[in-house]
Amino acid sequence: MPLAPAGFAWPLCGCGGPLQFFAHLPVEDGVLSVFLCQNNPGACAFWDASSSANRVYLFPREELRPVAVPEAGLTLLPATSAIRTHVVTIDPEDACDEEGIEPDAYDLARSGWKWEPEEGFGKQREVLGSLGGSPSYLEDDRLPVCPSCTGTMEFAAHLEEGITRETAMNLGGQLGYVFVCRPCREGAFLTD
């Protein structure tokens, strides 16, 4: 269930249905609440940062309260899950490969999340995203612009679909990206 300041109204998609609450993400200056349309998957462009089929809100941490959930529509994931953060530091020796290219921090973090050193895959699928850093695999021309100030939004988080049917977000097999304009307290979501 999302938490929001008093007076918050559940967001609606351009199709008229309520958006589904996907994530409540802690960031340094508040919390980001992410909503996507799942009323008719594929029909509404939740993957497009400028679409009415997604909303990202930056709320202050203080005075958040549970929001009344609409009775109709796909509004919540089937199960609730919690976020556990793990700080990853990159060894200076791993900072560049033999061609001088910096490794992707997200992939580096996932590669270190294994059961045993000899396993090739392990628990990497349990890493369901990242907070901060840089947007892996996303081309610069796809960085969203704030609709209020027209400045380029700052990357805030990656979101993976998930590993179980109960907790998985329907992102169409894509990686989700959350962006924020801190001065305007607005956000955007897209997939790639």
C-alpha positions as CSV (number, residue, x, y, z in Angstrom):
1,M,0.0,0.0,0.0
2,P,1.4,3.4,-0.9
3,L,2.2,6.1,1.6
4,A,1.6,9.7,0.6
5,P,1.0,13.1,2.1
6,A,-2.6,14.1,3.2
7,G,-4.8,15.0,0.3
8,F,-3.1,12.7,-2.3
9,A,-5.5,11.4,-4.9
10,W,-4.8,8.0,-6.5
11,P,-3.5,8.6,-10.0
12,L,-5.4,7.6,-13.1
13,C,-4.2,6.6,-16.5
14,G,-5.3,8.3,-19.8
15,C,-7.4,5.2,-20.3
16,G,-9.5,6.2,-17.3
17,G,-8.4,3.3,-15.0
18,P,-6.4,3.6,-11.8
19,L,-2.6,3.1,-12.0
20,Q,-1.1,0.1,-10.2
21,F,1.2,1.0,-7.3
22,F,4.6,-0.6,-8.0
23,A,7.2,0.7,-5.7
24,H,8.0,2.9,-2.7
25,L,11.7,3.8,-3.0
26,P,13.8,5.5,-0.3
27,V,16.0,8.3,-1.7
28,E,18.2,10.9,0.1
29,D,15.5,13.6,0.1
30,G,12.3,11.6,0.5
31,V,10.6,8.7,-1.1
32,L,9.7,8.0,-4.7
33,S,6.3,6.3,-5.3
34,V,6.0,4.6,-8.7
35,F,2.7,3.9,-10.4
36,L,2.1,2.2,-13.8
37,C,-1.0,1.3,-15.8
38,Q,-1.8,-2.4,-15.9
39,N,-5.5,-2.2,-16.8
40,N,-4.9,-3.5,-20.3
41,P,-1.2,-4.5,-20.5
42,G,0.4,-3.4,-23.8
43,A,-2.5,-1.0,-24.6
44,C,-1.3,2.0,-22.5
45,A,2.3,3.1,-23.0
46,F,3.6,2.8,-19.4
47,W,7.1,2.3,-20.8
48,D,7.2,5.9,-22.2
49,A,8.4,8.6,-19.7
50,S,6.0,11.2,-21.2
51,S,2.9,8.9,-21.1
52,S,-0.1,9.3,-18.8
53,A,0.2,5.6,-18.1
54,N,2.9,6.1,-15.4
55,R,3.5,8.5,-12.6
56,V,6.5,9.0,-10.2
57,Y,6.1,11.2,-7.1
58,L,8.8,12.5,-4.9
59,F,7.3,12.8,-1.4
60,P,9.0,14.1,1.8
61,R,9.5,11.4,4.4
62,E,7.5,13.3,7.0
63,E,3.8,12.9,7.6
64,L,3.2,10.1,5.1
65,R,0.1,8.0,5.6
66,P,-1.6,5.1,3.9
67,V,-3.6,6.0,0.8
68,A,-7.1,4.8,0.2
69,V,-6.9,2.2,-2.6
70,P,-9.6,2.3,-5.4
71,E,-12.0,-0.6,-5.3
72,A,-11.9,-1.3,-9.0
73,G,-8.9,-1.9,-11.3
74,L,-5.5,-3.4,-10.9
75,T,-4.1,-1.2,-8.2
76,L,-1.7,-3.3,-6.1
77,L,0.7,-6.2,-6.8
78,P,-0.5,-9.6,-5.6
79,A,2.1,-9.6,-2.7
80,T,3.9,-7.1,-0.7
81,S,7.7,-7.2,-0.7
82,A,10.3,-5.2,1.2
83,I,13.5,-3.5,0.0
84,R,16.8,-4.4,1.5
85,T,19.7,-2.3,0.5
86,H,23.3,-3.4,0.1
87,V,26.0,-0.9,-0.6
88,V,28.4,-2.0,-3.3
89,T,31.9,-0.5,-3.7
90,I,34.0,-1.0,-6.8
91,D,37.6,-2.1,-6.3
92,P,39.9,0.4,-8.1
93,E,41.5,-2.5,-9.9
94,D,38.1,-3.3,-11.4
95,A,37.4,0.4,-12.4
96,C,38.4,-0.2,-16.1
97,D,38.8,-3.3,-18.3
98,E,41.8,-3.9,-20.5
99,E,40.3,-1.6,-23.2
100,G,39.9,1.3,-20.7
101,I,36.1,0.9,-20.5
102,E,34.5,1.4,-17.1
103,P,32.4,-1.6,-16.1
104,D,28.7,-1.1,-15.5
105,A,28.2,-0.7,-11.7
106,Y,24.8,-2.5,-11.8
107,D,26.2,-5.5,-13.6
108,L,29.2,-5.6,-11.3
109,A,27.0,-5.6,-8.2
110,R,24.8,-8.4,-9.6
111,S,27.8,-10.5,-10.6
112,G,29.1,-10.4,-7.0
113,W,25.8,-11.7,-5.7
114,K,26.3,-15.4,-6.0
115,W,25.9,-18.5,-3.7
116,E,29.5,-19.7,-4.2
117,P,32.5,-18.3,-6.1
118,E,32.4,-21.3,-8.5
119,E,28.8,-20.7,-9.5
120,G,28.2,-18.9,-12.7
121,F,24.7,-17.4,-11.9
122,G,23.6,-17.9,-8.2
123,K,21.4,-15.3,-6.6
124,Q,21.8,-12.6,-9.3
125,R,18.0,-12.7,-10.0
126,E,17.4,-11.7,-6.3
127,V,18.9,-8.3,-7.1
128,L,15.8,-6.5,-8.2
129,G,17.2,-3.1,-8.9
130,S,19.5,-0.4,-7.7
131,L,19.1,3.1,-6.1
132,G,21.3,5.9,-7.5
133,G,24.3,5.5,-9.7
134,S,23.8,5.7,-13.5
135,P,21.2,4.2,-15.8
136,S,22.7,1.0,-17.3
137,Y,22.0,0.3,-20.9
138,L,20.1,3.5,-21.5
139,E,21.0,5.8,-24.3
140,D,21.4,9.5,-23.4
141,D,18.7,10.6,-25.9
142,R,16.1,8.7,-23.8
143,L,16.8,10.7,-20.6
144,P,13.4,12.3,-19.7
145,V,12.8,16.0,-19.4
146,C,10.9,17.5,-16.5
147,P,7.5,18.8,-17.8
148,S,7.7,21.8,-15.3
149,C,11.2,23.2,-15.8
150,T,12.3,21.3,-19.0
151,G,15.5,20.3,-17.4
152,T,16.9,16.8,-17.8
153,M,15.8,14.5,-15.0
154,E,18.3,12.7,-12.7
155,F,18.5,8.9,-12.6
156,A,17.1,7.5,-9.3
157,A,16.6,3.8,-9.7
158,H,16.6,0.6,-11.8
159,L,13.7,-1.8,-11.3
160,E,13.8,-5.5,-12.4
161,E,10.6,-7.4,-13.0
162,G,11.1,-9.8,-10.2
163,I,11.6,-13.5,-9.7
164,T,8.2,-14.8,-8.5
165,R,4.8,-14.5,-10.1
166,E,3.4,-13.0,-6.8
167,T,5.9,-10.2,-6.6
168,A,6.9,-9.6,-10.2
169,M,6.0,-6.3,-11.9
170,N,4.9,-6.6,-15.5
171,L,7.5,-4.6,-17.3
172,G,7.3,-6.6,-20.5
173,G,10.6,-8.3,-19.9
174,Q,12.4,-4.9,-19.7
175,L,14.4,-3.1,-17.2
176,G,12.5,-0.2,-15.6
177,Y,14.2,3.2,-15.0
178,V,13.0,5.8,-12.4
179,F,14.0,9.5,-12.8
180,V,13.4,12.5,-10.7
181,C,13.6,16.3,-11.0
182,R,14.3,17.2,-7.4
183,P,13.6,20.9,-7.6
184,C,10.2,20.3,-9.1
185,R,9.6,17.1,-7.0
186,E,8.4,15.3,-10.2
187,G,9.5,12.0,-11.6
188,A,9.3,9.8,-14.7
189,F,9.4,6.1,-15.5
190,L,10.5,4.3,-18.7
191,T,11.6,0.8,-19.7
192,D,14.3,-0.3,-22.0
